[in-house]
C-alpha cells in the first residue's frame, strides 16, 4: 500500500530523481524524505489508534472514506496508464547547497496536502485497525517501502533515467498502482461491512 501511494509521479519524486541525476546531496535528500515519511506514518498509526479505540463507527466511516479515496486514486492511475507520459527531471540549473536541497525536499514533502491525506490519515487509519501487537510491524513495513523507493529513486537515478524516460514504463507502473489501490479499497470496504455486522 505504501509503495502504491508513494510511487505515483509527483513533485517530490521528480525532485529526488533530479537530485539523483545531478548527484547532488542525494543521501541527505533520500534520508530526509524517508525519515519524514516514517514519522508521518508512525504519527498517523499511533494517533489514529488512540482516536479509533473507542469509536468503531468512526473506524467504519474512515474505512469507507479511505476506500473511496483509493478507488478514485486507482482510477486516476489507470487513466494515466491509458495516456502515459515520462517523468522528466532536467539536469540544468545552478547547483544547490545542502541546506537549499533539504529545504526544497521539506517543501515538496510537508507542503503537499496529499501527504497528510495519504500518509497520516489513510495509512494511519489502516495501521490503527491492526492488532496492537502488529502496529509496530505495520509502521516498519510501510516505512521500509519509503526507504526502498527513495533510495532506489535517488541512488539508482542514473541507471533508471532511460527507463523513466519511456512512457511505456510509467504505463505499466500506473496500471499496477491502479489495480493495487482497487484491491486495497475492496479490502477496506469488506472490513467496514464486517465490522458493522
Secondary structure, 3 states (H helix, E strand, C coil): CHHHHHCCCCHHHHHHHHHHHHCCCHHHHHHHHHHHHHHHHHHHHHHHHHHHCCCHHHHHHHHHHHHHHHHHHHHHHHHHHHCCCCCCCCCCCCCCCHHHHHHHHHHHHHCCHHHHHHHHHHHHHHHHCCCHHHHHHHHHHHHHHHHHHHHHHHHCHHHHHHHHCCHHHHHHHHHHHHHHHHHHHHHHHHHHHHHHC
